[in-house]
Every structure is written in C-alpha cells, then in structure tokens.
Amino acid sequence: MLGFKGKPNWAKIWVAPTPLKHGGFKMHIRASEEDGEPNKTGLDLFSLLSDELLVRILTKIPSNNQNPCSLVCKRWLKIHGQLVSHIKIHDWAFIESGRLISRFPNLTDVDLVPACIKTPRNSGILITHDLIKTHLSSESTERFIRREDQISAESLDRGLEILSQGCPNLRKLSLIDIQRSFEDSGRSFSTIDSKLSEQNQSAIDTGLSKIASHCSMLQELELHQCSDWSLRAISACRNLQILRLIGFIDGFYDSAISDIGLTILAHGCKRLVRLELSGCEGSYDGICAIGKCCFMLEELTICDHKMDEGWIAGLSFCSNLKTLRLVGCKRIDPNPGPTEHLGFCSALETLQLQHCNVRDKQSMSALFHVCGAVRELVFQDCWGLDNEAFALSSSCRQMKFNVKEELDHTASYKIQGEWQGCLL
C-alpha cells in the first residue's frame, strides 16, 4: 500500500509554469466570453490586433462616427489621425506648432480660410457671404475683415511651409492670401526667367511658392484676396486643374488681379479644366492668354468682374470651352468692339447668366455672337430680361425655342435643344 510522508504539495502538482499559466488564463477568458460571461479582468483585447487590422475595422465605421473612436486611447488617436483626409482649420497656431502634421499625417483636403481670420472675442454676430463668412468685430466700420483681423504675412508663410513639408500628397487647398507691404512695380513680371531684385525675390519666395514646389499633386485651389503676386507664386502648380480666384468682395476685402497675373498664370498652369474669376480685373489680353495656353479649359465662371471693355473677344481663343457662366455681373461688356473681330466659341454647349444685368443690348448681342454654338441657354434672376433680350438669342442657331419657367423661390428661364428658325 502506497502512502505519503506528510501533506502533499498540491501547488507543485497543479500550478503550471508562468508562460503556460498566462496562456491558459487567456484561453479561459476567451472561453468565458464565448459562453456569454462578461470580461471583468480589464484586459485590452484590441491590443492583440495589429494596426493594419484595426485600421480596416475603423474604416468600416461611417466618417461622422469615427471621432469618438479617437478618445479610447493614444493608439486609437494615432490611427484615427491617419484615416482623416480632409479638415477645416480654425486656429492658425495649430498649424505653426506642427501639431496638425503630427496629428493628421495623410491630409489631402485642407481648408485654411477660417484660420486666416482672427475671430474677435465675445462676438456673437456672424456675417455670411456666398464665398466667405466671419464674425463681426465691434471695431469694423468700413470693412468686415480688416487687415488687423488677419494673420500676418510671416505667419502665413511659416504655416504654409510647414504644411507643404508635412502634406506632400495635398490635392485641395483653400486659404486667404495676405497683402504684402512691397509695391507691385511689374519689373518681375516681364519674363518668368528674368533676374529679380532682392525685394521682388522675397515677394515670390512665399508660402504659396512652397506649396507649389513641394505639393506636386495639388489639383484644386481656392484663393481669396489674391493678387498678381499670388498668381506668380502658384504658377508653378503644373498639375492644377480646378482654380477659384477671389480678388474682390464688396465689404470684405479688396485686391487687384490684372492681365499680367492672368498671363503668368496661363503660362504656368496649362492643365486647368475649371477656372472661376470672382471680382477680378483684366481685359482682352488676360482672357486671350488663358485661352491660348490652357488648352484643356472646359468651364469658365466669371463673377462680378471688374474687367475692361473688349474682354468678350478673348473668349474665342478658348477652343475647348464647353460651359460659360456669368454670375452677379452688373455689366457684361459695354464696348465689345466690331462684330467681325469677336470670334466664335465652336465647342461651347452651355451659357448661364445668373443675377446679371442684361439691359445693355450691345453687350448681349456680342455675347450671343461669340456663344453662337450653344445648345442650352439659362437665365436666372437677371435684370432687364424682356422679349428683346430673347430676340437677340436668334443668332444661336443650334437651339430650339423652348422656354421653361421654374416656379420656386427664384424664376429662371431655360432655352435648350435645337433652333428651328423661331424668333422671340
């Protein structure tokens, strides 16, 4: 008969070594969870997943519900930052400190317009425009956005340089350019390869030039308060396809864009497909340069322009233009010149006039002559729209007489189809 001397040491018999003990402990936890028992041990089971698997899980969550996931832990915060591709910045210090790049390393769409304006303290009045909105300061008298309410030019250049180095794959950017203290003498715009003075060279070596040189994938740009110096800086964006230039907004800011800037832009950004000129100056030379150099331009929008007389004749050089849109133009072209010099846009398909003054019959006749190939003509909330204005559209021989009135908040008239010789 076998016996034991003293009490048996059950710990040596049943307790496993340390590695086996932890492995059995994890297996026990998983077995209990499969049986429906809650996990009360406090272990982070997501730590067993790799970053790649966790990224695939978070991408299945809708984008509007991903923000709470960044509050779980530092690891989730870092992974969530990698998933964010577009963002709107309200604090410029967030960019200058470098936290934007470290927090969101894969940004492709950045809106810096709110951050370029210093929000006044205790301001409960919000001024909204179609292109921009800002809080109203108690010291604003002549303009809603004063120069004192904007960030400095040095801060803008420093922040854009940081952004260009941290986001090389940037595809869309919106910002407000800051007016510089130097004077535009025009010496540096004679030729692109001309020798520049020290002052002019510092003007070109700005934050926008850093964006143009480092962000080669930039395809869409919205630039407020831009000038000829701004266009000189962004002319190095070789792959730019969509460009929106806002030079003047009544009551907000005022800057000038001339034929010099438009010509330099046309020679640099030759792959433009969509171009919008809002509150811009210029004339026949600027529009002609864009039409000759930007062969891929298909859509041109002109809003509340300040152009000189005769600019309509430059539209005929836009050989591949398909859509022409005039918005908020108080005047179109009071003196377009002789009809035989206007030219013709052969590829144009759509002409839209929104909130425009169409009382000047000479301007309308010249516009319809240049746009004689259109198949669709749209009037929306235009002043002076009468039967005589419709009769001028008889030069567009490819349209069918079909006027449609939309009875909603605004009244618009549409003529489309093929012309059958009907006069209005």
Beta strands, then each sheet from edge to edge (+ up, - down):
strand 1: 86-88
strand 2: 109-111
strand 3: 126-128
strand 4: 133-135
strand 5: 172-176
strand 6: 220-224
strand 7: 242-246
strand 8: 248-249
strand 9: 253-254
strand 10: 274-278
strand 11: 299-303
strand 12: 323-327
strand 13: 350-354
strand 14: 376-380
strand 15: 404-405
strand 16: 412-416
sheet 1: 1+ 2+ 5+ 6+ 7+ 10+ 11+ 12+ 13+ 14+ 16- 15+
sheet 2: 3+ 4-
sheet 3: 8+ 9-
end
